[in-house]
Amino acid sequence: MSAGETPVTGDPSRRVVGVSVGESHTLALTGDGRVYSWGRGTLGRLGTGDEEDVPSPAPVVFDNSSEGAKRLRS
């Protein structure tokens, strides 16, 4: 480790491995496959189930049921 570097601690599967940004929202993907979002919730873009603004990372809940999959294909 070089001088000035901070050691990385914690569960490696929970580290952010990908980030995507929109005009007014952000999504982060962790190593264990979880997705978090924050920013403006207009039009449900945060995936939290409503249109509320979220100031800090909140988990995105996916509907993996067969009914949810049918709605997505419709």
C-alpha positions in Angstrom: 0.0 0.0 0.0 1.3 3.4 -0.9 1.6 6.3 1.5 -1.8 8.1 1.8 -3.9 5.1 0.7 -6.7 4.0 2.9 -7.1 0.2 3.4 -10.4 -1.2 2.1 -12.3 -3.0 4.8 -15.7 -4.7 5.0 -17.5 -7.4 3.1 -16.1 -7.4 -0.5 -19.5 -8.5 -1.9 -21.1 -5.3 -0.7 -18.6 -3.0 -2.5 -19.9 -0.9 -5.3 -18.9 -2.5 -8.6 -20.9 -0.3 -11.0 -22.5 3.1 -11.1 -24.9 4.7 -13.5 -26.1 8.3 -13.5 -29.1 10.0 -15.0 -30.0 13.7 -15.2 -31.2 13.7 -11.6 -30.7 10.2 -10.1 -28.0 7.6 -9.5 -27.9 3.8 -9.4 -25.2 1.7 -7.8 -24.6 -2.1 -8.2 -22.9 -4.0 -5.4 -20.8 -7.1 -5.8 -23.6 -9.2 -4.3 -26.0 -8.1 -7.1 -28.0 -5.5 -5.0 -29.0 -2.2 -6.6 -29.3 1.1 -4.7 -30.8 4.3 -6.1 -31.1 7.9 -4.9 -32.0 11.3 -6.4 -35.3 12.6 -7.8 -38.0 10.0 -7.9 -40.1 11.6 -10.6 -41.9 9.0 -12.9 -40.7 6.2 -10.6 -37.2 6.3 -12.0 -35.6 5.2 -8.7 -37.4 1.8 -8.6 -38.6 2.3 -5.0 -42.2 1.8 -5.8 -43.2 5.5 -5.6 -42.2 8.9 -6.9 -40.6 10.3 -3.8 -37.2 11.9 -3.9 -34.6 9.9 -2.0 -31.5 11.8 -0.7 -29.3 8.8 0.1 -28.9 5.3 -1.3 -32.0 3.1 -0.9 -32.4 -0.5 -2.0 -34.2 -1.2 -5.2 -36.7 -4.1 -4.8 -37.2 -6.3 -7.9 -40.4 -8.2 -8.4 -39.1 -11.6 -9.5 -42.4 -13.3 -9.3 -44.0 -14.8 -12.4 -46.7 -12.1 -12.2 -44.1 -9.4 -12.1 -42.4 -10.8 -15.2 -45.7 -10.9 -17.0 -46.3 -7.2 -16.2 -42.8 -6.3 -17.5 -43.4 -8.1 -20.8 -46.8 -6.5 -21.4 
